[in-house]
Amino acid sequence: MGSNNNNICHVIPLMSWLLLLLLSLNIARGSSHTLDRDSLDSFIHNYAIKNMSKRYTGKLYDIPLPTNFSGMESSIVRLRSASFWRRGANFSFFKIPHGVLPWPFVKRFDIIYENLGNLSSKYYDVTNYTFVTPVIGFLAYDATRSRENFGMVELNTMENHILIHFPQDYNNNYKKNVTMKCVRFVTNGAIEFSNVTMNNTCISRGQGHFAIVVPSLKPEETKGGKWKWWVIGFGVGIVGLILLIVIGTLICKCVMLKKRGNMERQSEKSEALDAVWVGNSRMPSASGIRTQPVLENSYVP
């Protein structure tokens, strides 16, 4: 009996792990991106600060990233808010007009530029769209606090437009009748679409990450793809429900077997009783001992 208890109780954790594996695979299929973009931004910013050997204000410095980020490019520029308000900034792919201030206001701030290159699709994706260009972005950080407490700041454009210019050679492989869209990945996780202007230029009123995309699926293909994932999700759900029922049954059986084993061990410690069958039930029965008659007066004349 003890061997059966152990076998069943060892099966339960195995079934639980199998259920968790199936559910995690289903969640992984439905996730929009595989790597954490916020962690990437934080890493590049911290890495740029630590490797920024010179601190000349207004000068753009390229930041060589570690080998595991091969294909990405990053640079940093430190600006004074007063000068930035008067002149704006024109670095890399971005042109920020004058009359823009960081919010909340700080005296100095850093702008980190990123070009994710061939790793763009590992951090960003847009459902039913394909990237024509790599994802590029810029983020502003407070540079007046201690090095351990840099915080992100927003850029208040006062309704002015920030221009993001992509080189023309990015879209040479696409037909002229394909509708291209600018996409902005906002720092809060939202996605904004806008039209591409002349010369592969996108317009924005805030910081973030940007790319040009084209539709990748026809409506019929999109509908079929959704049905495919619905079927897969339904199948995984049914399997998960069956596994839950099986695991619940095994748990109940395991508990009952343990209780029965405890009762048997307890009975072995006490006086052994005979068993009799009453109908279909086996019940304990004490052996009967007839009391021998004894005379009240043992004196026999």
URURCOR-V63391 format. One record per backbone hydrogen bond with DSSP energy under -1.0 kcal/mol. NH is the residue of the N-H (numbers start at 0). CO is the residue of the C=O. Records with the same first field share a line. If there is no record, write none. Layout:
NH->CO ; CO
This chain:
4->0
5->1
6->2
7->3
8->4
9->5
10->6
11->7
14->10
15->11
16->12
17->13
18->14
19->15
20->16
21->17
22->18
23->19
24->20
25->21
26->22
27->23
28->24
29->25
34->121
39->35
40->36
41->37
42->38
43->39
44->40
45->41
46->42
47->43
48->44
49->45
50->46
52->50
57->77
58->55
60->75
62->73
68->65
69->66
71->68
72->114
74->112
75->60
76->110
78->108
80->106
83->79
84->80
85->81
86->82
87->83
88->95
90->93
93->90
94->162
95->88
98->84
100->155
102->153
108->78
109->140
110->76
111->138
112->74
113->136
114->72
115->134
118->115
119->116
121->118
122->119
123->119
128->125
129->213
131->211
132->211
135->209
136->113
137->207
138->111
140->109
141->150
142->107
148->145
152->139
153->102
155->100
159->156
161->203
162->94
163->201
164->92
165->199
169->166
170->167
173->170
177->174
180->212
181->193
182->210
183->191
184->208
185->189
188->185
191->183
193->181
196->200
201->163
203->161
207->137
208->184
209->135
210->182
212->180
213->129
215->127
221->217
222->218
223->219
224->220
225->221
226->222
227->223
228->224
229->225
230->226
231->227
232->228
233->229
234->230
235->231
236->232
237->233
238->234
239->235
240->236
241->237
242->238
243->239
244->240
245->241
246->242
247->243
248->244
249->245
250->246
251->247
252->248
253->249
254->250
255->251
256->252
257->253
258->254
259->255
260->256
261->257
262->258
263->259
264->260
265->261
266->262
267->263
273->284
275->282
277->280
280->277
282->275
284->273
